[in-house]
């Protein structure tokens, strides 16, 4: 029998980043060290001929600018006109997830998901972020009053959690069922 070790447990009280969860479609751009350029959805590579809401076509139209992302996989949300909540937009946008890398400098054609909190993991900050979105609406698309929720990136865990405004049960409601 092969020994299988138990993974180390990350401490909860460590740094996290809370961002707005945008309701669109997951997308990625891959740039190889040799300049290879691929475009993907959550589950597959796509092309302008076999597309996902026009993301592949948009990427190829903006390839020169997007090459500025550099080598690697670049994940984000393709959202706006005709996708999920639409956010009252007449265009589509690509918002990168890696806020620590792209918040200040990025290709002109890209946005970044809005950061709502950075600091030690704190459930009060999570609740505050949700309450702020409910009260003030989307940061990604100001004046849009039906945002989806938040994503919590736990740095020590290198993992993500999501909490939606609607259809997200509280721990108390799960316990009572």
N, C-alpha and C positions, 0 to 999 in steps of 0.2 A: 504494500500500500504506500503510495506517495504521500509524504508529509505535506500538509497544507497549513501554512501559518495563519494566525489571526492578524489582520491588518492593524496597524497602530491607530488609535482613536485620536482624532483631532480635538483640541480644546475649543469649546463653544465660545468662550470669552476672548476671541481674537478679532483681528481686523476684518471688516466686511465692507462691501459697497452695495448700496441699494439704488437701483435704477428703475425708471419707469418701464413697465412691460408693455411693449407696443404690439397691438393686434394686427399682424400682417401675415407674412409667410417667411419662414426661416430660409436664409440664403447664405451662400459662401462663395468666396473667390479664392482659388488656389493659384499661387505664382511659384513656379519652380526655380531653383537656383540657375537653371539654364534658360529661364524666360518662358517656360511652358505656362500657358494661361488656360485655366479650366474654371467653369462656373457650375455651381451646384445648388440644389434645393436641400432640404433636410435629409433626404434619402437617396438622392441620385445625382449624377452629372447631367446637366441640361445644355441644350444648344439653342440658337435662335429658331431652328426648325422644330425642336421638341422642347418647348419653353415652359416656364412657370410664371404666369402673370407678366410676361415681357421682361423678366429679369435678365435672361441670357442676352437678349437683343440689346438691352440698355448697357450691359457690361461691355459687349463688343463695340458698341458706339462710343463708349467712354474708356476703352482699353488703355490708351496712352496715359490718361490721367490716373487710372486705377493701378497701373504698373508702379506708381509711386508708393503703393502699400508695401512693396518689397516681397522677398521670398517668404512663403508660408501660407497657412490657411487663415483666411480672414472671414470671420462669421459676423452676421448681422441680420437685420430684419428688413425685408422689402415690403413697403407698406404705402397706403394712400389710396388714390382713386381706384375704385373697382376691387379693392382687396379688403376683406373682412369688414372692420368698422368704418373704413374710408377716411375717417377723421376730418371730413368736410373739405378735403383737398381736391384740387383739379389736376394734380400731378402725382407721380409715385416718387418715393424717396428710399434710399438705402442708408440705414443707420447701423454703424458698427457697434459691436458689443464690448470690445476691449477698451474701456474708458481710460485706463491708466496709460495706454499707448497712444490713443487717438484723440483725446479730449481737446488738446490745444492745436495740434498740427496734423493735417490729413489731406488727402486729395480733395479738390474743390467740389467734386460731384458727390461726396459722401457727408453724411451727418453722423452723429454719435448719440446713442441712447442717453437721455437726460439722467444725470446723477442727482439723487435726492438726499443721500447721506453717505458719508464715509467715516468710519470709526469702529470702535469696538462693538461687536454684535450685541444688540440690545432690543428686546421685544418692544420696548416703549418707542424706539425709533422706527421699528417696522410699522407699528400701529399709527404713529404720527405720519409716516409717509402715505399710508393708505388713506387716512383721514384728510390729509392735504389734497390728494388727488380727487377725493370725493367732493371736497368743498370748492377747490379752485379749478378742477379740470386738468386736462393734459398739459404737460410741459413741452412735449414733443410737438404738439399742435395746439398752441394757445387758443382759447375760446371753445375748444372741443370739450364738452362736459360729460362725456361717457368713456373715460379711460378704462383700460382693462385691469391694471393692477401694478404689481412691482415684481422685480427679480432681485433676490439677495444672493450676491456672490460672496461666499465664505472663503477668504484667502488661504487660511491654513488647511482647510479641507480641499481646496481647489475644486469646489463644487457649487452648484447653483440650486436655488429653491425659488419657487414662484408662489405668489399669493395674489389671487384675483379679488376684485372688489365684490363682484357678484358670483354666486355659485361656489364660494369657498367656505366650507364649514369651519366653524371655530372648534377648538379642542373640546369645549364644554358640550357642544351639540353632538359630537361624535361619541362622547362618553355616555350620554343619556340614551342613546339608541339601543 
